[in-house]
Amino acid sequence: MLNVMVEHRRLGLDATYGALAHPVRRAMVEQLRIRDARVTELAAGFDISLAGASKHIEVLESAGLLRRTVRGRNHHLSLDPLPLAEAATWIDTYRAFWERRLDALDALVRRQDR
């Protein structure tokens, strides 16, 4: 069971990092961090077609980074921060690793300076 959970988490991280790999998608996430927007409003901020923007939105949505609410003909988008929190947690484990390594290096250099 643990292996299934680890695999599910890895796939989630793969989707999150894959979605964030493109600068347009990162900019879209940043805009939605500030405020929710309709698809057309979000797309208007980029020098790409509505169809192109929609493809980027679909990638973000597939990664679980966006929630879409349909009201009539309007599609409203909001940011779902949970996948970002999971990605940050994963990165933080490596931050702690490197901090320990750098602290050890600092201690070694200080001992050698004496």
C-alpha positions in Angstrom: 0.0 0.0 0.0 2.8 2.4 0.8 4.3 1.9 -2.7 1.0 2.9 -4.2 0.8 6.0 -2.1 4.4 7.0 -3.0 3.7 6.4 -6.7 0.5 8.5 -6.5 2.4 11.4 -4.9 5.2 11.1 -7.5 2.7 11.3 -10.3 1.1 14.4 -8.6 4.5 16.0 -8.3 5.3 15.2 -12.0 2.0 16.8 -13.1 2.6 19.9 -10.9 6.2 20.5 -12.0 5.3 19.7 -15.6 2.5 22.2 -15.5 4.8 24.8 -14.0 7.6 24.2 -16.5 6.2 26.7 -19.0 6.5 30.5 -18.3 3.0 31.2 -19.5 1.5 28.7 -17.1 3.5 30.1 -14.2 2.3 33.6 -15.1 -1.3 32.3 -15.2 -0.8 30.7 -11.7 0.6 34.0 -10.5 -2.4 36.0 -11.8 -4.8 33.5 -10.3 -3.0 33.8 -7.0 -3.9 37.5 -6.9 -7.6 37.0 -8.0 -9.9 34.6 -9.7 -10.6 35.3 -13.4 -12.8 34.2 -16.3 -10.9 32.2 -19.0 -11.2 35.2 -21.4 -9.8 37.6 -18.8 -6.9 35.3 -18.0 -6.1 34.7 -21.7 -6.2 38.4 -22.5 -3.0 39.0 -20.5 -0.9 37.0 -22.9 0.2 37.4 -26.5 -1.3 34.1 -27.6 -4.6 33.0 -29.1 -7.6 32.1 -26.9 -7.1 28.5 -28.1 -3.5 28.5 -27.1 -4.4 30.0 -23.7 -7.1 27.3 -23.3 -4.5 24.6 -23.8 -2.3 26.0 -21.1 -5.3 26.3 -18.8 -6.1 22.6 -19.5 -2.6 21.6 -18.5 -2.9 23.5 -15.2 -6.4 22.0 -14.6 -5.2 18.5 -15.3 -2.4 19.0 -12.7 -5.1 20.0 -10.2 -3.8 23.6 -9.9 -7.0 25.2 -11.1 -10.7 24.9 -10.3 -13.2 25.8 -13.0 -16.8 26.9 -12.2 -19.2 27.3 -15.1 -21.8 30.0 -14.8 -23.8 30.1 -18.0 -21.3 30.8 -20.8 -18.6 32.0 -18.4 -15.9 29.7 -17.1 -14.4 31.1 -13.9 -11.0 29.9 -12.8 -9.5 29.9 -9.3 -6.2 28.6 -8.0 -6.1 25.4 -6.0 -2.9 25.7 -3.9 -2.8 22.1 -2.6 -0.5 20.8 -5.4 1.8 23.7 -4.8 2.0 23.0 -1.1 2.8 19.3 -1.9 5.6 20.5 -4.3 7.0 22.9 -1.7 7.0 20.2 0.9 9.1 18.0 -1.4 11.5 20.8 -2.1 11.8 21.6 1.6 13.2 18.2 2.3 16.1 19.0 0.0 16.5 22.5 1.4 17.0 20.9 4.8 19.5 18.4 3.3 21.6 21.2 1.8 21.5 23.4 4.9 22.9 20.5 6.9 25.6 20.0 4.3 26.5 23.7 4.2 26.6 23.9 8.0 29.0 21.0 8.1 31.2 22.7 5.4 31.1 25.9 7.3 32.2 24.1 10.5 35.0 22.4 8.6 36.3 25.7 7.1 36.1 27.4 10.5 38.2 24.6 12.1 40.8 24.8 9.3 41.0 28.6 9.7 42.0 28.2 13.4 
